[in-house]
Amino acid sequence: MTETREADAAAAPALPVAGGDTVTGLLAEIAAIGVDRVRGGYSRPVFSSAEHDLRAWYLAQASKRGLQVDTDRNGVIWAWWPGEPPVDTSAPAVVTGSHLDSVPGGGAFDGPLGVASALVAVDLLRARGVRPVRPFALTVFPEEEGSRFGVACLGSRLLAGTIDPDRARSLTDLNGDSFAEVAARNGLDPRFVGADPEALARIGTFVELHVEQGRGLIDAHQPVGIGSAVLGHGRWKLSISGEGNHAGTTLMADRKDPMVAAARLVVLVRDTARAHPRARATVGRLQPVPGGTNVIASRVDLWLDARHMDDAVTASVVAEIHAGAELIAAEEGCTVTLTEESLSATVHFDPALRDRLATVLPGAPVLDTGAGHDAAILSGFVSTAMLFVRNPSGISHSPEEYVEDSDAEAGAAALADALEALLISPVTDTARETV
């Protein structure tokens, strides 16, 4: 990576001041939390002991910085920079943050990089003597990955009111425990989860820093980029029902095996996506019932993830997969049902805010992303933007996800630069009416 480092040296933002916390140092403090000895990487589902430990770490870090912390009814943590003149406490706030939960066997940076960078950005702003003229807060959103209850960005969806609270309360994990039950065991009152217009109205501008989950910054030879759009994406559950039976006594000709149909369907998903340029479709989870080695399954559940910049193409891909699944199931003597679990349209971040950040961070490339984020959920209600930090592996949702130390610190400095420009500007520059 030597040539890349030399090429980037002139473009990289200034690093944190000596003696303060660094992003790499903060991430090292949580490196042992949620290590997955089976899958590799980290497994930190919402409301797990690992996620509890991470939230406790975050609360301690916020307290160390004198931030005023509260957790709202949806489990979102808010850490406010204490207001002092000339802050207009009634003005919409500048907010930054990310999440701490992970996919099963995920990397060390997806989520925590943005959280650690926000904390370091606070240190940098104070070291620079920045005096905000508007409120400023850091956030941590729960269940961003949707790895426990199946709906990505659940915390921000609840806050914004884009998911029905009754549906959210009834979501279940692999153990059959509902979100309502688990939330109640973890200090939330499930009766009150849902749209929080007062909390949402406090946000004027939201900037989320995240590890890049692709190769855009590698190819651009830059450590930090600015987000432009998030591809439309959704999750669907396909359940193929057949006839459970004994693996040793049932002749091959007599079988109605949903696992065979599922295997054929996985290939169909790949081929369908390939037929639509720039579409992505994935089966990342497959669950046979009952799941015995010497048992022909009675049902197989598959979860489909489909994405494209054009929402009509995403819909077409899913429709083609559904039609193909019905044909495959019939040929195997089975039936299939399709259930939509979540769907997010393509999001274009606030162009005025994006262009302003491009002025603050000259040379930072503007990138689209195929990954969903809390910033995309909030974009329909407040002015939002994203910063991406280079991932030299180009791999994410995997133990191979990586960020070099110098890029992590450059990302925090870039975030501080962006926040400083927003915090000392008139409120009307970036605030946007809610919809």
Sequence and secondary structure as in RCSB ss.txt:
>XXXX:A:sequence
MTETREADAAAAPALPVAGGDTVTGLLAEIAAIGVDRVRGGYSRPVFSSAEHDLRAWYLAQASKRGLQVDTDRNG
VIWAWWPGEPPVDTSAPAVVTGSHLDSVPGGGAFDGPLGVASALVAVDLLRARGVRPVRPFALTVFPEEEGSRFG
VACLGSRLLAGTIDPDRARSLTDLNGDSFAEVAARNGLDPRFVGADPEALARIGTFVELHVEQGRGLIDAHQPVG
IGSAVLGHGRWKLSISGEGNHAGTTLMADRKDPMVAAARLVVLVRDTARAHPRARATVGRLQPVPGGTNVIASRV
DLWLDARHMDDAVTASVVAEIHAGAELIAAEEGCTVTLTEESLSATVHFDPALRDRLATVLPGAPVLDTGAGHDA
AILSGFVSTAMLFVRNPSGISHSPEEYVEDSDAEAGAAALADALEALLISPVTDTARETV
>XXXX:A:secstr
 HHHHHHHTTTS     TTS  HHHHHHHTTTTTB TTTSSB   TTSHHHHHHHHHHHHHHHHTT EEEE TTS
 EEEE    TT  TTS EEEEEEE    TTB SSTTHHHHHHHHHHHHHHHHTT   SS EEEEEESSSS TTTS
 TTHHHHHHHT S HHHHHH B TTS BHHHHHHHTT  GGG S  HHHHHHEEEEEEEEE SSSHHHHHT SEE
EEEEE EEEEEEEEEE   EETTTS GGG   HHHHHHHHHHHHHHHHHTSTT EEEEEEEEEES  TTEE SEE
EEEEEEEESSHHHHHHHHHHHHHHHHHHHHHTT EEEEEEEEEE  EE  HHHHHHHHHHSTT  EEEESS  HH
HHHTTTSEEEEEEE  TT   SSTT    HHHHHHHHHHHHHHHHHHHTS GGGT     
